[in-house]
Amino acid sequence: MQITQTWSPSSIATSTTLSSIATTHASKLEHTISSVIERAKTETNYIVLRSLSQAYRGAQASLTIISAEEVLSTATVSSIQSIATQAIFEATLNLKDLADEENIFGYDLNRPGNIIYLIVYAIIMVYTGGMVIWSRYWWYNITFFCGYALEFIGFLGRVLAFSNTKYMPYFLMSTVCLTISPAFIMAAIYFLFGQLVIIHDRKFSVLPPLFYSYFFITIDVLSLLIQAGGGGAASVASSNHTDQKPGTNTMIAGIALQVFAMTIFVGFWFEFLNRLYFKKMENESDDAIEKHPLRKRSFSNFFKLLLNVKSVREYKSTYLEQFYNKRFESVRQHKLFPYMPLAMTVAVIVIYIRCVYRVVELAEGFGGYLMNHEVFLLVLDAAMIAIAGFIFFPFHPVWVFGKKNLVKLATIRKRMDVHSEDSDETKEELEMCGETLNDEAVEKSPNPERNAL
């Protein structure tokens, strides 16, 4: 049988590996080649012709390998063995080149990296799912769970694609889920921001606390709709082998809107911290400010207060505390509460990095360097979202604010935090929280009787 080869791969490897050689399929492969040739004589549709070409190339390379294997099984002359071996090598390269062309992802998926992130997101999803059942922070729990469930599904699609990188449903699982998941995660952070505003005091916020959720979630949804429309247009253009640029530009506009909105949110967040630490109160005298060096606005003081280093803790508890909402003083006494602004800042920054990366990636286009090198997705997307998830293991609101959610949506909407009289439910919960903290303080005191006095 003659060994032939009519096309060469775009890149040359130094070695190849065959998992199996099914010699019994030779007749089927020959039938495939003949039927493809017959259909190609009358076919005019470019997409169909391209598909026929790929089928022909795959069958041809497979037949070459089978033919060469049959030659090797009987050949005794070294020169003939060498030719047959070379034919197997080149045909294997051609099959690999064909597989690369059909790979929707554009690269060989990193197996360890994708499996690790699948496990990571499974852990975060299970933890948050448990909190949905155990704690009463419904808005945070549900949105956070949805966000990391989508991350899990996205990486599940990538892991399933190990065996078939040309299967579109796996690609869509990855692309769609990983694109929309941060919107759910940020929705949880927006609400936490609103709770922090209430627990400290509304006067430290530029906007009403719920406005952050309403406005920025609306922008996120609008951004996702624009991205979805652009992605659909680009996908159709790719399938029809027409210009993908309009669809790609629409996707860029959508994610740029998301980054723009998040940039504004980051500005509001840092302005909240600035006011929390340095805002001059109406009843605060200049002399009082002069007595406290930490009251002076500076990057050094800002980071000391944000990091809650030892040198600022007494200043926070004895001086700044007087300016905060007294109704939630018991909440602010929780051990982890002073570190919550730091946890929120880190989470916001890493998600912001992820969004900026996505803008640059899309701006380069589907053939761009970032899009075709998986390491950037694993580091600048997956790792950033994973960091945000793990931060809220110890800083889940149930550990920071207390098991009872004292700042519910109704509390914020009805402005119970600023009314002269709290509702019976809120008053009872605040008293219970305060009693719990007082009991803990007594237990830890070396002299309980003295504390009782």
N, C-alpha and C positions, 0 to 999 in steps of 0.2 A: 504494500500500500504506500502511495506517495505521501510524503510529509510536506505540507505547504503552509505558508504564512503570508498574509497580504497586508497586514497593518502592524504598526509598532506603537508601543505605549509612549505617553508624553514624558515619563520619567523612568529612569532605569534603576532598579534595586540591585544589590550585590548578591542577594540570594532569594530563593522562593521556597514555599512549603505547600505541598499538596496534602489535603486531608484525606482524600480518597480518589480513586480512578474507577468509575463505573463503566467498564468496557461493554456491558450489555446494552447500554443506551446508544450505541453507535447508530443503529438503524433509525431510532427516533430523531437523533441529531441530523442525520442525512435528510430525513423527511422534512424537518424544520427548515433546513437550508433551501430545499427545492420549493417548498410552499412559499417561503419568503420571497424568493426570486420571482415566482409567478405573480404574486400579488403586487410586487413593486413595479412590474411592467405597466400596470394600469392605474396605480395609486398616484394622486396629485397633491393630497393633503400633506403639508410639511411635517406636522406632528406625527402622523401615522408613519410616514416614511422614516422619520428618525427612530421611532420605536422598532420598525422592521430592521433598520440598520443595526440597532443594538442586539436584536435577537440573532441576526445573521452572524455578527462578530462573536457573540458568545458561543454559538453552536460551532462555528469554525474553529475557534481556539480549543474547545473541548474535543473536537474530532482530531485535531492535531496532536493533542496529548495522548489520546487513545491509540492513534496510529503509531506514535513514537514508542509507546509502552509495548505494543505488539512487536515492534522491531527489536527492542531491547531484549525481549523474552527469547528470541531465537538467534540474534546476531552474535557472532564470535570475533569478528574483525573489529579492532579497537577504533578505527576511523569511523565505521558505521555507528558504533556505540556512542562515539563522541557527537556525531551529527544528531542522533536521536535525543541524546541528553540535552544538547543545546536547544533543540526544537521544543522540548518540554519546558525548559527554563523560559524561553521567549513567549511561549503560549500562556504560561502561568502569569507572566508579567502583563500580557494583554488582558487576561481575565481580571487581574487586580486593577488595571487601568479602567476597564469597563465598570467595575464595581465602584471605583472612585467617581466616575462620571454620574452614576445613578445615586450616589450618596447625597441625600437632600441636605444633610447637616453641613456638608462641605469639608469635613475632616473626619479622621478616625476618632471615635469617642474614647475618652480616657476612662477605662474601666474602673480602676481603683478610686479615682476622684469622684466619679458619678455615684458609685456605690456608697462611698463615705458620706456624701451629701444626702443621699436617699435615707441613710440611717439617721443622720443628724436631724433632718426635718421630721422623720418619724418620731424621734424622741421628743422634739419640741411640740409636735402635734398631739401626741399622747398626753404629755404634761398639761398642755392647755385644755385638752379635752376633759381631763380629770378635774381641772379647775372649774370648767363649765358646770359640772355636777356638784362640786364641793363648795365653791364660793358664790357670792351673790353679786359679783360685778359682771352683770349679764352683757352689757354693751361691749365692754373690753374683751371678755372671754370669747364671745361669739365671733366678733370681727377678727380677733387675733387667731382664733382656731381656723377660721376660713382662710386667712392669709397663708398660714403654714400648711394647711391641707392642700392648698393649690401648689405650694412649693414642692410638697411631697409628690403630688400627681405629676408635676412637671418633670421631676427627676426620675420618677417611675417610667415615664415615657422614654427618657433618654436611656435608661437601663434596658428596657425592653427592646430598644432599637439596636442594641449590641448585635443581635442576630439578623437584623434587617434594617439597614440604614436608608432604604428607599421606600419604606412603608409610611405613607403620608399621615395616617392617624397618630403614630408615635411622635412624629415631628410636630404636629399640631398640639398634642398633649403638652409637649415641652414648651413650645413657643408661646401659646396662648396663656397657659397657667403661670409661667414665670413672668410674663408681662404684666398681668393684672393683679398678682398676689400682693405687691407692695401697697397698692391702694387700700386693701383691707387692713394691713398692718398699720399704716398711717392713720386710718380711721380710729383705731384703738388709741394711738398716741394723741390724736386730736382731743379725744374725750378725756384722757388722763391730764392733758394740759388744762382743760376746763375745770377738772376737779382740783388741781393744784391752785388755780386762781381762786376758787371758792374757799379752799382750806386756809389760804393766806389772807386774801381780801381782794375784792373786785378792783380796788383803787390801784392795784399794781399792774393791771392789764390794760392794754390799749383798747381792746375790743371786749364786748360782752362775752362771757366764757363759752356759751353754746355757739356763738358765731363762728368760732374756729372749726367746729365740726360741720356746721351747715354749709359754710362757704367753701372750705377746702375739699370736703367730700364731693360737693357739686362739681368743682373744678376737676377732681380726679375722675369722676364718672364721665364728664364731657371729654376729658383727655383720652380715656379708654375707648370711647365711641369713635373718636377721630382716628385713633390708632387702628381700631378694628376695621374701619372703612378703608383706610389707606392700605392696611395689610391685605384685605380682600381684593382690592384693586390691583395691588402688586402681584398677588398670587395668580389672578386671572391673566394678567399680562404675561407673567412668566410661563404659564401653561400654553398661551397662544403665541409665545415667542414674539411679543410686541414690547414696546417701550415700558419699562417698569418705573421710570422716573417719577411720573405724576403720583402713583400710589406711594412710592417711597417718600416723596416730599410731604405727602399728607401724613404719613406715619411720623416723620420728623417733627411736623408742626404739632401733632398731638402730644408727643412726649416732651417737646420743648415747652408746651403750655404747662405740663405737669411740673417740669423743673422750675419754670417761672413762678408758679404758684407756691412750690415748696421753698423757693428762695425767699419769697415774701413771708412765708410761715417761719422760716429760720430767723428772719429779722424780728418778727413779733416775739419769738421765743427768747432771743437774747435781750430784747428790750424789756421783757417781763423780768428776767433775771437781774438786769441792770436796775430796774425800779425796786425789785425785792431787796437788793443789797444797798442801794445808794440813794433812793428817792428821799428827799427831804419832806418830813411830815409837817402838817400845819402847826402842831403843838410842840415842835422840836426847835429848840433855840440854837443859835450859832455857837454859843459856849459849849453846849452839850456835844455838838458835832466836833468841835476842836478837841475835846477830851478823848475822842475815840479815833485814833489814826486809821482804823479800818473803815471809817465812814468816808474817807477820801476816795473818790473814784479813780481807780488805776487798774491796769491789767494784773499787776501783782496781787492787789487786794481781791480782785474779781476771782482769780483762780484759787486763791486761798479759801475764799468763801464757798466757791463751787466744789472744791475738793473736800471741804469740811475738815481741814487739817486741825490738829490739836490746839494750835494757837488761837483759833477763831471760835471754838465751840462755846466757851464761856461768854464771849461777846454776843454770840447769837442768842443764847438762852437768857442772858441778863439784860441785854439792850434791845436787839432787834425784835425780840418776841413781843414786846409791848405794843408794837405797831400792827400786829397781825390780828386776824379775826379771833376773838376770844372764845367764840362758840366751838371752835375746832382745836382748841389748845391741847386737848387730850390726844387728838390724832397726831399732832406735831411732836408729841412726846415719844412716839414709837421709835425704836432704835435706828431703823433703816431710813426713816423719813428724811433726815438731813442730807442723805446721799441721793435722794430721788431726783433732784435737778441734774446731778451729774449723770445718772443713768439715762435720763431722758435726753440729755445733750448728746451723749455718745450714740444712742439709738438713732436720733435725728440725723446726725452727721454721717453715719455709715449708710443710711438709706439714701441720703442726699448724694453721696459718692456714687452709689449704684445708679441713680437716675441720670447723673451727669454722664457716666460711662455709656448708658444706653443712647443718649443723644448723640454722642460722638460716634458710636458704633453705627447708628442708622445714617448719620451724615456721610459716612464713608461709603455706604451702600452695601448691597448683598455680596459684592465681590471685594469688599474692603478688608484691610488687614485684621481689624478687631473681630469682624464677623467670622473670619475663617481661621482664627486661632483660639481654641477652646480655653486656653489658660486664662484669658482675660475674663471670660464668663465665670469661670470657677473662682477667680480671686476677687474681681471687682463687682460681681453680682452675687453669686452664691455665698461667698464668705461674708460679705457685708450683711446680707439678710440673716445669715446664721448668727452673727454677732448680736444683732438686734434681738433675735429670739432668745439667746442664752442670757442676755442681760436681764430679761424679765423673768428668769427663774427665781433669783433671790428678790427681785424688785417687782414681783407681781403685786398688784395693789392690795391683795389680801394680807401680804406680809408687811407692806409699807403703811397702809391706811387703817388696817384692822379688819377682822373677819366680817364685821358689820359694815356694809356700804352706807356711810352716812351722807354721802353727796350723790344722791340719785338724780335722775333727770328731772323729776318733779321738784326736788329741792332747788335746783338751779332755775327752772322755768318759773316757779312761783316766788322766787327770790326769798326763800325761807331763811337764807343766811344773813339777810339784812333787815328782816322784820323785827320789830321790838319783841314779838312773842313767837317762839318756835312752835311748830305743830307738836301735838302730844307724842307722836311717834318719834320725831327727831329728837325731842327733849329727852325722852326715855332712853333712846339709843346713846345719846351723848353722855348721859349720867352713867349708864352701864359701862361705857368705854372708860370713863374717868375712874369708876370704882375698880375696874380690872387693873388699870395702870397703878393706882394707889396701892392695891393689894400686892402687886409685884414689887413695888418699891419697899413696902414694909417687910416682905419676906427677905429681901436682899440686904436690908439694913442690919448692922451688927447689934443694934439696940432697939428692937421693936417697941418696947415700952416707951422709950423716949420719943419715938416717932408718933406714938399714939397721943402723947401729951401735946 
